[in-house]
Amino acid sequence: MSTNEDYEILKKVKVLEKLKLTKEDKTLMQLIKTQLEFEWRKYLIKTLDTILKKYQKK
């Protein structure tokens, strides 16, 4: 169930996505949007796995 705060977050993300963002900011926008999902934890796990792989290669 969405709240007014969820809609406010989504509105701001949509505005930001129209701007020329850095790669890091784009990633942050994606992460923020996942927090609005019902099953948000799976997206966090996926992101953490990606970061772990990045640093385990070294």
C-alpha positions as a printed NumPy array, in Angstrom:
array([[  0.   ,   0.   ,   0.   ],
       [  1.506,   3.287,  -1.106],
       [  1.677,   6.307,   1.148],
       [  1.83 ,  10.001,   0.332],
       [  5.536,   9.856,   1.114],
       [  5.98 ,   7.096,  -1.477],
       [  4.39 ,   9.303,  -4.122],
       [  6.55 ,  12.245,  -3.078],
       [  9.691,  10.107,  -3.395],
       [  8.643,   8.785,  -6.793],
       [  7.84 ,  12.276,  -8.057],
       [ 11.291,  13.547,  -7.055],
       [ 13.015,  10.528,  -8.561],
       [ 11.178,  11.067, -11.861],
       [ 12.332,  14.702, -11.948],
       [ 15.912,  13.706, -11.193],
       [ 15.904,  10.954, -13.817],
       [ 15.261,  13.572, -16.497],
       [ 18.517,  15.304, -15.592],
       [ 21.995,  14.33 , -16.688],
       [ 23.028,  12.324, -13.638],
       [ 26.333,  10.711, -12.852],
       [ 26.534,   6.944, -12.979],
       [ 26.567,   6.875,  -9.171],
       [ 23.467,   9.054,  -8.924],
       [ 21.643,   6.899, -11.482],
       [ 22.441,   3.853,  -9.387],
       [ 21.201,   5.636,  -6.298],
       [ 17.937,   6.531,  -8.069],
       [ 17.455,   2.876,  -8.979],
       [ 18.065,   1.841,  -5.396],
       [ 15.655,   4.45 ,  -4.071],
       [ 12.943,   3.249,  -6.467],
       [ 13.408,  -0.321,  -5.297],
       [ 12.592,   0.79 ,  -1.777],
       [  9.097,   1.566,  -3.   ],
       [  8.614,  -2.033,  -4.125],
       [  6.721,  -4.528,  -2.003],
       [  9.64 ,  -6.969,  -1.983],
       [ 12.406,  -4.364,  -1.672],
       [ 14.845,  -6.667,   0.122],
       [ 15.563,  -8.752,  -2.985],
       [ 16.846,  -5.631,  -4.764],
       [ 19.134,  -4.796,  -1.875],
       [ 20.51 ,  -8.323,  -1.904],
       [ 21.125,  -8.115,  -5.653],
       [ 22.934,  -4.792,  -5.283],
       [ 25.024,  -6.076,  -2.404],
       [ 25.958,  -9.172,  -4.413],
       [ 27.112,  -6.981,  -7.285],
       [ 29.286,  -4.888,  -4.984],
       [ 30.718,  -7.983,  -3.325],
       [ 31.679,  -9.48 ,  -6.693],
       [ 33.361,  -6.241,  -7.667],
       [ 35.664,  -6.28 ,  -4.66 ],
       [ 36.211, -10.017,  -4.417],
       [ 37.852, -10.008,  -7.861],
       [ 40.759,  -7.944,  -6.57 ]])
